[in-house]
Amino acid sequence: MNLAEMLAYADIQDLCRIAKTYDCDCSSNSKHQLIQSILSVIGKRELFEEQIGGLQTEDIRFLNSLLFDRRNKFSLEELMARANQTKFDPEERAEWNPRELIAQFKRRGWLFNGHSQHTRYLFLVPEDLKRRFREAMAKRFGTSLVATGREPAVYRDEQTLLSADLQAFLRTVGKQPLPLSADGYLYKKNLQQLLDGLAVPEEMIGRTAWRFGYGRRYKEYPDRFSLLYDFCYFSGLLEETGPELTLTPAGQAAATAAPADRVKELYEFWLKLYKGPIPNLQAIVHWIEQLAGDWVTVDSLEQVLLPLIKPYYYDAPSSILRQRILANLLHLGLLRLGQDEGHGEVACITPLGRVVIRGIYVPEEEKGIELSIDKL
């Protein structure tokens, strides 16, 4: 439902609170006058953008968690959890009441209580407001972006290479099962041979202080190969049978089949795999799709998006954006990354990326792929 419909269902006490927030000059006893006054005020583009411009960082994070969710009905528990996520500092979170943030959105007419038997314990977001929020925030973010206005002399576009390498990996395992260590990892010699046979080269993992959270075998495998390996494992194409890595019947069929474009499957899997350490990943990717329609500097993109990214253990927001998000969008063929002589590193969404990102949706309430840190 849109804002006008939700206002019509709201009780007069809620309407009075919204009208007071916007200093509406109308009778508090007339529901019709209250609704017309509220619609008139919220309908003004300048005032609406002014409201967005005055939001605190926590408000923007909370709003961002709702904007790209295809649902418009949420339980109090869901909203409380999302509001809690807006405080990145645990000490601040302990002293903060997330109900106040929800109440504030209600007073602004951005959240409403359900009115029917099925929604009476839920909160609703007006669909037309979600669209206007996205437009207003895109305009706000856009003022900080640096567009180059030109294609860089050198850029990387991996297109469908990840799908091709996936099949190449399966064919290698199909020819000869690979031995696994006692911990279930490929031996370095076999891993190096696999990496050498892929279209996009990667270095072996050196000694690092920590490496967990972004994949089942992420501890020992480089990022791109780790994603490939986990996709094959969780999709039932590979199995670790005792001391060997072998193909399942489904894996054998995939290895011998004609080359297939698995970009959409890989992207959906990546969202599910990474949404644990990066809870608002899907919204971040949607912003990249909107903001990097033309070549923009990665530095300016980082300036806009960093406040929305929560640190993950020792992984700072900058490395999460550049290494966990942008690099993987490049590997998936959804983003181009280049070097501009005057602007440094630049990024641009690909035509495929625009289609895939807009077309694939993973419900926020759907559990991601569970990975126990203790076992990684």
Secondary structure, 3 states (H helix, E strand, C coil): CCHHHHHHHCCHHHHHHHHHHCCCCCCCCCHHHHHHHHHHHHCCHHHHHHHHHCCCHHHHHHHHHHHCCCCCEEEHHHHHHHHHHCCCCHHHHHCCCHHHHHHHHHHCCCCEECCCCCCCCEEECCHHHHHHHHHHHHHHHHCCCCECCCCCCEEECCCCHHHHHHHHHHHHHHHCCEEECCCCCECHHHHHHHHHCCCCCCCCCCCCCCCCCCCCCCCCCCHHHHHHHHHHHHCCCEEEECCEEEECHHHHHHHHCCCCCCHHHHHHHHHHHHCCCCCCHHHHHHHHHHHCCCCEEHHHHHHHHHHHCCCECCECHHHHHHHHHHHHHHHCCCEEEEEECCCEEEEEECHHHHHHHHHCCCCCCCCCCCCCHHHC
